[in-house]
Amino acid sequence: DIVMTQSPLSLPVTPGEPASISCRSSQSLLHSNGYNYLDWYLQKPGQSPQLLIYLGSIRASGVPDRFSGSGSGTDFTLKISRVETEDVGIYYCMQALQALYSFGQGTKLEIK
Amino acid sequence: QVQLIESGGGVVQPGGSLRLSCAGSGFIFSAYNVHWVRQAPGKGLEWVAVISFDGSNKYYADSAKGRFTISRDNSKNTVYLQMNSLRGDDTAVYFCARDRHLDSWGQGTLVTVSS
């Protein structure tokens, strides 16, 4: 099974400042088709999770362009160029390469 | 619009059974894989199971294998999760989500395993 590890687990950020979350997988998520099967989700307080980024770097429909995903193989990063108050919540990475999916522990983003 | 609605949660005693349902609308249900993901109180997300669009392939997390069964009825646009031999650590909100990249989620249904 693939183990996903996120850091940091807590991320206090001042509005307008950038933020970055790291996600590492225990095995490469690079498929033979050239895509990395790594997704990012945000769970806002009291809500269901929502897809932000899929295949490592593709923004889901309606996701603001201040969110970006990068990385390949086993190391991935989610970046928010300028944090807004509505970005508060818990961010999860998830591998979708193997049939048995797995999530990272989550990173709680809060406003300073 | 795409909608997934879970139902069937409740309070059940340890060792008991429960069947969850996930009803989809606003899209061609029979064309999509459907996943179950759970979240224990105050904890992170845990992937539970997936069923392929036609029901021919099913996969389970180790925590669910042998106790949970995922199935679907495309004529009713519904996926089910039959949960048997429930334990306290199965207490969680159970979400269903569609497609390989879980692009739409339901609101969740709470399962509480307690005597």
Interface residues (C-beta under 8 A of the other chain):
Chain A: D1 D39 Y41 Q43 S48 P49 Q50 L51 Y54 L55 A60 I90 Y92 M94 A96 A99 L100 Y101 S102 F103 G104 Q105 G106
Chain B: H35 V37 G44 L45 E46 W47 V50 N57 Y59 Y60 A61 D62 F95 A97 R100 H101 L102 D103 S104 W105 G106 Q107 G108
